[in-house]
Amino acid sequence: MAHCYYHALSSVRKWGGTVDDYLPLHQWFDQSKAILADPRHRALRHHAEGIFMLETLFGETLVNADGRVVPVRLVGEQHVREDLGSIPSFADWARLITPQSWMLRGNPLDGAEGVTIDMPLPGEAVSSRNEPPVGGAVSTMI
């Protein structure tokens, strides 16, 4: 599906009513096209949590023009499935983000110290320890 109108038409075929009953919900999913006009925009809302956010914003159900009560979550699931074929989690999207050095910088919190973290190379296992390795050092940044 390329346009919210066609998602809304699909909703009408499934639950009745009119395009206007569903268009605002489908437009909410695709508002992120305003900041990233390619399929990566979907990472912001096209996932399980995005579907639950839709329900939080629009309510658990809507009543369409035919008087039928339709669960908002089902409309969200329809949108994501039509675009992606399944419903990923946000973690599915986040796993594909390669951390960059600017993402790892932080600002100290009123004198609090932060431990610097060496990121593993892609494909390397992440390890954690309570103590530094023998002969190793832990650096902190204030």
Phi and psi in degrees as a GROMACS rama.xvg file:
@    title "Ramachandran Plot"
@    xaxis  label "Phi"
@    yaxis  label "Psi"
@TYPE xy
-107.079  -24.1974  ALA-2
-135.041  145.886  HIS-3
-57.7294  -32.9975  CYS-4
-58.2309  -41.2587  TYR-5
-71.6479  -33.6503  TYR-6
-61.7243  -43.8725  HIS-7
-64.0095  -39.8442  ALA-8
-60.817  -40.1943  LEU-9
-62.4232  -39.5933  SER-10
-63.5534  -40.5149  SER-11
-61.6313  -43.6775  VAL-12
-62.1232  -33.2001  ARG-13
-82.4124  -42.3989  LYS-14
-122.989  -1.27467  TRP-15
82.5173  -168.825  GLY-16
83.5909  -155.318  GLY-17
-124.859  165.394  THR-18
-54.8741  -39.6924  VAL-19
-63.2783  -21.1565  ASP-20
-66.6642  -31.3716  ASP-21
-113.506  -20.1728  TYR-22
-54.8792  -44.7461  LEU-23
-59.6483  -34.6219  PRO-24
-67.63  -45.5002  LEU-25
-68.5575  -35.3136  HIS-26
-64.887  -35.3901  GLN-27
-59.7445  -43.3416  TRP-28
-59.999  -37.1285  PHE-29
-100.104  8.36201  ASP-30
-59.3448  -27.631  GLN-31
-66.0659  -12.1355  SER-32
-63.3605  -20.818  LYS-33
-67.0245  -25.3478  ALA-34
-107.127  -18.0846  ILE-35
-150.958  100.617  LEU-36
-89.1272  48.0117  ALA-37
-145.003  175.927  ASP-38
-58.5025  -16.1789  PRO-39
-64.5968  -19.2154  ARG-40
-57.6694  -25.87  HIS-41
-65.5934  -20.8302  ARG-42
-61.197  -23.2643  ALA-43
-76.9002  -33.0376  LEU-44
-137.446  -14.7407  ARG-45
-86.604  71.7655  HIS-46
-161.03  175.533  HIS-47
-57.5569  -44.1017  ALA-48
-65.3055  -36.4798  GLU-49
-59.5146  -37.8192  GLY-50
-64.8208  -40.5459  ILE-51
-71.1192  -31.8504  PHE-52
-63.5996  -41.5164  MET-53
-56.3087  -45.2264  LEU-54
-64.4167  -38.1561  GLU-55
-64.1447  -40.2902  THR-56
-76.9982  -39.0614  LEU-57
-104.725  -4.4707  PHE-58
95.0165  166.565  GLY-59
-71.3906  -31.7889  GLU-60
-139.072  163.401  THR-61
-129.341  156.493  LEU-62
-110.435  116.564  VAL-63
-80.9507  177.645  ASN-64
-62.5868  -20.5808  ALA-65
-86.9662  1.79678  ASP-66
82.5664  8.39475  GLY-67
-85.9561  136.484  ARG-68
-86.2747  125.06  VAL-69
-122.856  125.972  VAL-70
-64.6165  126.084  PRO-71
-60.9093  -36.8199  VAL-72
-59.7092  -37.2969  ARG-73
-64.9614  -36.6579  LEU-74
-65.337  -41.5266  VAL-75
-63.693  -42.8975  GLY-76
-61.9619  -40.2149  GLU-77
-58.9062  -47.8775  GLN-78
-58.9741  -50.687  HIS-79
-65.4537  -42.08  VAL-80
-63.6115  -39.5802  ARG-81
-64.4185  -34.8323  GLU-82
-81.9553  -37.423  ASP-83
-116.753  -15.235  LEU-84
90.5801  -18.4019  GLY-85
-157.508  178.272  SER-86
-110.617  105.283  ILE-87
-79.8995  167.327  PRO-88
-90.8905  166.961  SER-89
-61.9112  -35.3572  PHE-90
-59.2554  -34.3334  ALA-91
-60.8647  -40.9749  ASP-92
-69.7423  -47.266  TRP-93
-63.0961  -33.6645  ALA-94
-58.919  -24.4479  ARG-95
-87.2798  -4.49161  LEU-96
-86.7208  120.437  ILE-97
-84.6056  116.764  THR-98
-58.8135  135.874  PRO-99
-111.115  158.826  GLN-100
-58.7845  -36.8901  SER-101
-66.675  -22.3264  TRP-102
-75.5751  -20.2025  MET-103
-95.8919  -7.52838  LEU-104
-78.894  146.684  ARG-105
-141.598  170.184  GLY-106
-106.915  140.177  ASN-107
-62.7067  148.453  PRO-108
-102.19  96.9511  LEU-109
39.1027  60.094  ASP-110
86.8315  -3.01669  GLY-111
-74.8543  145.835  ALA-112
-95.0079  150.402  GLU-113
-125.107  142.43  GLY-114
-88.5816  132.334  VAL-115
-75.2371  149.138  THR-116
-122.89  126.637  ILE-117
-85.5824  118.59  ASP-118
-78.6666  139.06  MET-119
-72.6996  159.401  PRO-120
-69.0338  155.466  LEU-121
-54.3318  131.877  PRO-122
92.6594  -16.9447  GLY-123
-79.684  149.803  GLU-124
-74.5931  146.987  ALA-125
-91.0605  129.34  VAL-126
-117.414  155.969  SER-127
-136.403  147.262  SER-128
-144.857  155.752  ARG-129
-85.1362  -22.5882  ASN-130
-127.471  153.211  GLU-131
-66.7234  156.021  PRO-132
-62.7141  157.072  PRO-133
-56.9575  127.81  VAL-134
79.0375  -3.77432  GLY-135
-94.1585  172.73  GLY-136
-136.052  155.011  ALA-137
-110.77  129.239  VAL-138
-104.136  143.353  SER-139
-122.563  153.234  THR-140
-121.034  139.767  MET-141
